[in-house]
């Protein structure tokens, strides 16, 4: 199922943004536009967009204004030359922003869709994105609730369909860890290793006052949710009773519409992959790299998963 984003009429009015925030607002918007293209989102314009008169003229004039012309206009006050010169190339990139779409046609579209523009909050538009982080958040929230809407692609990891995004999350965590106070020697020694190994051996359990169990609780949950899994609270409780040890289990519908599972391994800080039938498929790092082979006694024991559709 395709994904859509609609550039709202009036959403590029720079004059509605305080001058000291315009530079950042434009950068955020252009990064979001690049993200939508990277994820092959179908980009449209709200009906009336092309005929809108902005304080700097029509939308198309952004392609043609020179920096000397722009810096004399009030709407571009606070905008740096470097950011201004990013605008035209970003707007002209392929795939280009598509045609205007009537409101009734937009409403009929299925799948995940959102409105977007500059950092202006329009009235009555709850799903309005101004930054790529907000778009990812809304997209993830949508697919956790409507897993059947996710269009699995041939190149997707079979358990982590949004792996590109979740891997970037781990890279960001590593970068943040390096900047934090403390001993980074374990991470420094892993230069050249795969991301999953660097994160597991260099970051997890090395936070001040943290254990590997606390880290897998936080980061394992974030990885599962980033890949559209939902927490199965009752299944987790049932398996915990059956096994006598802590369990936190997530589920996602796979390419065949069957519910597959990820169980957090609090002892080793790993992900346990479980098949729709409840069989253990192996132990994996947070990047989806296999760490240990399947074990016959590590599958579901309570039978509660059979109640889930």
C-alpha positions as CSV (number, residue, x, y, z in Angstrom):
1,X,0.0,0.0,0.0
2,X,1.4,3.4,-1.0
3,X,2.3,6.2,1.4
4,X,1.4,9.8,0.8
5,X,2.3,13.3,2.0
6,X,0.5,16.5,1.1
7,X,2.2,19.9,1.1
8,X,-0.4,22.2,2.6
9,X,-1.6,25.4,1.0
10,X,-0.1,28.2,3.0
11,X,2.4,26.0,4.7
12,X,5.5,27.8,3.2
13,X,4.7,31.3,4.5
14,X,8.1,32.4,6.0
15,X,6.6,35.5,7.4
16,X,4.5,33.5,9.9
17,X,7.8,32.2,11.5
18,X,9.9,34.5,13.8
19,X,13.0,35.6,11.9
20,X,15.4,34.0,14.3
21,X,13.8,30.6,13.7
22,X,13.5,30.8,9.9
23,X,16.9,29.3,9.0
24,X,16.2,26.2,11.2
25,X,12.6,25.8,10.0
26,X,13.7,25.8,6.3
27,X,16.5,23.2,7.1
28,X,14.0,21.0,8.9
29,X,11.5,21.2,6.0
30,X,14.2,20.4,3.4
31,X,15.4,17.4,5.4
32,X,11.9,16.2,5.8
33,X,11.3,16.5,2.0
34,X,14.5,14.5,1.4
35,X,13.3,11.8,3.8
36,X,10.0,11.5,2.0
37,X,11.8,11.0,-1.2
38,X,14.1,8.4,0.3
39,X,11.1,6.4,1.5
40,X,9.4,6.7,-1.9
41,X,6.4,8.6,-0.5
42,X,4.0,10.0,-3.1
43,X,4.1,13.8,-2.6
44,X,1.2,15.9,-3.5
45,X,0.1,19.5,-3.0
46,X,-3.2,20.6,-1.4
47,X,-5.7,22.0,-3.7
48,X,-5.1,25.8,-4.2
49,X,-1.4,25.5,-3.4
50,X,-0.2,26.7,-6.8
51,X,-2.3,29.9,-6.9
52,X,-1.3,31.0,-3.3
53,X,0.4,34.4,-3.1
54,X,3.0,34.3,-0.4
55,X,4.8,37.3,1.1
56,X,7.7,36.6,-1.3
57,X,5.4,35.9,-4.3
58,X,4.2,32.5,-5.7
59,X,5.8,29.2,-4.7
60,X,7.5,28.8,-8.0
61,X,9.4,32.1,-7.5
62,X,11.6,30.2,-4.9
63,X,13.2,28.5,-7.9
64,X,14.3,31.7,-9.5
65,X,15.2,34.3,-6.9
66,X,18.8,35.1,-6.4
67,X,20.4,35.6,-3.0
68,X,20.9,39.4,-3.5
69,X,17.1,39.6,-4.3
70,X,16.0,37.4,-1.4
71,X,18.1,39.1,1.3
72,X,16.3,42.4,0.6
73,X,12.9,40.9,1.4
74,X,11.5,40.8,4.9
75,X,10.4,37.1,4.7
76,X,14.0,36.0,4.2
77,X,15.3,38.0,7.1
78,X,17.2,35.6,9.4
79,X,17.8,33.1,6.6
80,X,21.5,32.4,5.8
81,X,22.8,32.4,2.3
82,X,23.9,28.7,2.6
83,X,20.4,27.6,3.6
84,X,18.7,29.8,1.0
85,X,20.9,28.2,-1.7
86,X,19.7,24.8,-0.6
87,X,16.0,25.6,-1.4
88,X,15.8,25.6,-5.2
89,X,17.9,22.3,-5.7
90,X,15.9,20.5,-3.0
91,X,12.5,21.6,-4.5
92,X,13.6,20.7,-8.0
93,X,15.0,17.2,-7.2
94,X,13.4,14.1,-8.7
95,X,10.9,12.8,-7.8
96,X,9.4,16.2,-7.9
97,X,6.5,17.4,-5.8
98,X,3.4,16.2,-7.6
99,X,0.1,17.7,-8.7
100,X,-2.5,19.3,-6.5
101,X,-5.0,16.8,-5.1
102,X,-8.6,17.6,-4.3
103,X,-9.7,17.2,-0.7
104,X,-12.2,14.4,-1.5
105,X,-9.6,12.5,-3.5
106,X,-7.1,12.8,-0.6
107,X,-9.6,11.5,1.9
108,X,-10.2,8.4,-0.2
109,X,-6.5,7.4,-0.3
110,X,-5.7,4.4,1.8
111,X,-2.5,3.8,3.8
112,X,-0.3,6.1,5.8
113,X,-0.6,9.7,4.8
114,X,0.3,13.0,6.4
115,X,0.4,16.8,5.8
116,X,3.6,18.6,5.9
117,X,5.2,22.1,5.5
118,X,7.2,24.6,7.5
119,X,7.0,24.9,11.3
120,X,3.5,26.4,11.2
121,X,0.7,24.6,13.1
122,X,-2.5,24.7,11.0
123,X,-5.8,24.5,12.8
124,X,-7.6,21.2,12.6
125,X,-4.6,19.3,11.2
126,X,-3.5,16.8,13.9
127,X,-1.1,14.9,11.5
128,X,1.2,17.7,10.3
129,X,4.9,17.2,10.1
130,X,7.7,19.7,10.0
131,X,10.6,17.5,10.8
132,X,11.6,14.0,9.7
133,X,11.6,12.8,13.3
134,X,7.9,13.7,13.5
135,X,7.2,11.9,10.3
136,X,8.9,8.7,11.5
137,X,7.1,8.9,14.8
138,X,3.7,9.2,13.1
139,X,4.5,6.5,10.6
140,X,5.6,4.1,13.2
141,X,2.5,4.8,15.3
142,X,0.3,4.2,12.3
143,X,1.8,0.8,11.5
144,X,1.9,-0.5,15.0
145,X,-1.9,-0.1,15.1
146,X,-2.5,-1.1,11.4
147,X,0.2,-3.7,10.8
148,X,-1.8,-5.2,7.9
149,X,-1.4,-2.0,6.0
150,X,2.4,-2.3,5.8
151,X,3.5,-3.1,2.3
152,X,6.4,-5.5,2.8
153,X,9.1,-5.1,0.1
154,X,11.3,-7.8,-1.3
155,X,14.4,-6.2,0.2
156,X,13.0,-5.9,3.7
157,X,14.6,-7.8,6.6
158,X,12.1,-10.6,7.4
159,X,11.8,-9.6,11.0
160,X,12.8,-5.9,11.0
161,X,10.9,-4.2,8.1
162,X,12.1,-0.7,9.2
163,X,15.7,-1.8,9.8
164,X,17.1,1.1,7.9
165,X,15.6,3.5,10.4
166,X,16.2,1.4,13.5
167,X,19.9,1.0,12.6
168,X,20.2,4.7,12.3
169,X,18.7,4.9,15.8
170,X,21.5,2.7,17.1
171,X,24.2,4.8,15.3
172,X,22.8,7.9,16.9
173,X,22.9,6.2,20.3
174,X,26.6,5.3,19.8
175,X,27.4,8.9,18.8
176,X,25.6,10.1,21.9
177,X,27.4,7.5,24.1
178,X,30.8,8.7,22.8
179,X,30.0,12.3,23.8
180,X,28.9,11.2,27.3
181,X,31.3,11.2,30.2
182,X,32.7,7.8,31.2
183,X,34.9,5.0,29.9
184,X,34.5,4.4,26.2
185,X,37.4,2.0,25.8
186,X,35.2,-1.0,25.1
187,X,33.5,0.8,22.2
188,X,36.8,2.2,20.9
189,X,38.2,-1.3,20.7
190,X,35.4,-2.4,18.4
191,X,36.3,-0.1,15.5
192,X,35.6,-2.0,12.2
193,X,33.0,-4.4,13.8
194,X,29.4,-4.6,12.6
195,X,27.0,-2.1,14.1
196,X,25.2,-4.8,16.2
197,X,28.4,-5.9,17.8
198,X,29.6,-2.4,18.4
199,X,26.3,-1.5,20.1
200,X,26.0,-4.7,22.1
201,X,29.6,-5.0,23.3
202,X,30.5,-1.3,23.4
203,X,27.4,0.4,24.7
204,X,24.9,-2.0,26.3
205,X,25.7,-2.4,30.0
206,X,28.4,0.3,29.9
207,X,26.1,3.2,30.8
208,X,26.7,4.5,34.3
209,X,24.5,2.7,36.8
210,X,22.9,0.6,34.0
211,X,22.7,-3.2,33.5
212,X,22.4,-5.1,30.3
213,X,18.9,-6.0,31.4
214,X,17.9,-2.4,31.7
215,X,19.4,-1.6,28.3
216,X,17.6,-4.4,26.5
217,X,14.4,-3.2,28.2
218,X,14.9,0.2,26.7
219,X,16.6,-0.3,23.4
220,X,14.9,-3.7,22.6
221,X,11.5,-2.0,23.1
222,X,12.5,0.9,20.9
223,X,13.8,-1.4,18.1
224,X,10.6,-3.5,18.2
225,X,8.4,-0.5,18.1
226,X,10.5,1.2,15.4
227,X,9.8,-1.9,13.3
228,X,6.0,-1.7,13.9
229,X,5.8,-4.4,16.6
230,X,3.2,-4.1,19.3
231,X,3.7,-5.2,22.9
232,X,1.7,-8.4,23.7
233,X,1.2,-7.9,27.5
234,X,-1.0,-10.9,28.1
235,X,1.2,-13.2,26.1
236,X,4.2,-11.9,28.0
237,X,2.5,-12.7,31.3
238,X,1.5,-16.2,30.2
239,X,5.0,-17.0,29.0
240,X,6.5,-15.6,32.2
241,X,4.3,-17.9,34.3
242,X,5.1,-20.9,32.1
243,X,8.8,-20.3,32.1
244,X,9.3,-18.8,35.6
245,X,11.5,-16.0,34.2
246,X,10.9,-12.4,33.0
247,X,9.4,-12.0,29.5
248,X,8.5,-9.1,27.3
249,X,7.1,-10.1,23.9
250,X,6.2,-8.2,20.8
251,X,4.3,-9.2,17.7
252,X,4.1,-8.1,14.0
253,X,2.3,-9.6,11.0
254,X,4.8,-10.9,8.5
255,X,4.7,-11.0,4.7
256,X,2.1,-13.8,4.7
257,X,-0.1,-12.1,7.2
258,X,0.9,-14.4,10.0
259,X,1.8,-13.1,13.5
260,X,5.5,-13.5,14.3
261,X,7.2,-12.6,17.6
262,X,10.2,-11.0,19.2
263,X,11.0,-11.8,22.8
264,X,13.5,-9.7,24.7
265,X,16.4,-11.7,26.2
266,X,17.1,-10.0,29.5
267,X,20.1,-12.3,30.3
268,X,22.1,-11.7,27.2
269,X,20.7,-8.5,25.9
270,X,19.5,-10.0,22.6
271,X,16.3,-10.5,20.6
272,X,14.7,-13.9,20.4
273,X,12.9,-14.5,17.2
274,X,9.8,-16.7,17.5
275,X,7.8,-18.1,14.5
276,X,4.0,-17.8,14.1
277,X,3.8,-21.4,15.5
278,X,5.7,-20.4,18.6
279,X,9.0,-22.0,17.6
280,X,12.4,-20.5,18.5
281,X,14.2,-19.2,15.4
282,X,17.4,-18.0,17.0
283,X,19.0,-15.3,19.0
284,X,19.7,-12.0,17.2
285,X,21.4,-8.7,17.9
286,X,19.4,-5.4,17.7
287,X,20.4,-5.1,14.1
288,X,18.9,-8.4,13.2
289,X,22.3,-10.2,12.8
290,X,22.1,-13.8,14.1
291,X,24.1,-14.4,17.2
292,X,23.1,-17.9,18.1
293,X,21.2,-20.8,16.5
294,X,17.6,-21.8,17.2
295,X,17.1,-23.9,20.3
296,X,14.1,-26.3,20.6
297,X,13.5,-25.5,24.3
298,X,13.3,-21.7,23.8
299,X,9.9,-21.5,22.0
300,X,6.6,-20.6,23.6
301,X,5.4,-22.9,26.3
302,X,2.0,-21.4,27.4
303,X,0.1,-21.8,24.1
304,X,-1.4,-18.3,24.6
305,X,-0.1,-17.2,21.2
306,X,-2.7,-19.4,19.5
307,X,-5.4,-16.9,20.8
308,X,-3.8,-14.0,18.8
309,X,-5.0,-13.4,15.3
